[in-house]
Amino acid sequence: MYCAPTVCLILASTAASGEHGTFTLYRSSVVDPVARIHVASFDTSNGPAYNAENCALVADLLQRQDGIQTRFWCEPGEYHE
């Protein structure tokens, strides 16, 4: 089975994603490349694999837009600063 590196990494970490399998999408900032800015949370009742896959899909779609200078990534768990 093939999966994009981001999806594989996220799916491998689903065990650490908490009781409901929440994944959170973050982005950096043009002004501060190490910033962690909350974009979205994926916490459906469909489980961690579903939430991880959807988070990774959105991160990839946003990252592929022309002119994007920020970085998008997913982390297991609920939003935290």
C-alpha positions in Angstrom: 0.0 0.0 0.0 1.3 3.5 -0.9 0.6 6.6 1.1 2.2 10.1 0.9 4.9 10.5 3.5 2.8 13.0 5.5 -0.1 10.6 5.6 2.1 7.6 6.6 3.7 9.6 9.4 0.3 10.8 10.7 -1.3 7.3 10.5 1.7 5.8 12.4 1.0 8.3 15.2 -2.7 7.6 15.6 -2.2 5.7 18.8 -1.0 8.9 20.5 -4.0 10.9 19.3 -6.1 10.7 22.4 -9.4 9.1 23.3 -11.3 10.4 20.3 -8.5 10.4 17.8 -8.4 14.1 17.3 -5.9 15.6 14.9 -5.1 19.3 14.6 -4.0 21.3 11.6 -1.4 24.0 12.1 0.4 26.5 10.0 3.5 28.7 10.3 3.6 32.4 9.6 5.4 34.4 7.0 6.6 36.7 9.8 7.5 33.9 12.2 8.3 30.6 10.5 8.3 28.7 13.8 4.8 29.9 14.8 2.1 27.3 15.5 -1.2 28.8 14.3 -4.3 26.7 14.7 -6.2 26.2 11.4 -8.6 23.4 12.1 -9.4 20.4 14.3 -10.5 17.0 13.1 -12.4 15.1 15.8 -15.1 13.1 14.1 -16.4 9.9 15.7 -15.1 8.0 12.7 -11.8 7.4 14.5 -8.2 8.4 14.4 -7.3 7.0 11.0 -10.2 8.9 9.4 -9.3 12.2 11.2 -5.6 11.8 10.4 -6.3 11.2 6.7 -8.6 14.2 6.4 -6.2 16.5 8.3 -3.3 15.4 6.0 -5.5 15.8 2.9 -6.4 19.4 3.9 -2.7 20.2 4.8 -1.6 18.9 1.4 -4.2 20.9 -0.5 -3.4 24.1 1.3 0.4 23.6 0.9 0.1 23.0 -2.9 -1.6 26.4 -3.5 0.5 28.7 -5.7 2.3 31.4 -3.7 2.0 29.8 -0.3 4.9 30.8 1.9 3.7 29.2 5.1 4.0 25.5 6.1 0.9 23.4 7.0 1.1 20.2 9.2 -1.0 18.0 11.4 -0.3 16.8 14.9 -2.2 14.2 16.9 -4.3 15.5 19.8 -6.3 18.6 20.5 -5.1 22.2 19.9 -2.4 23.5 22.2 -0.1 26.5 21.9 
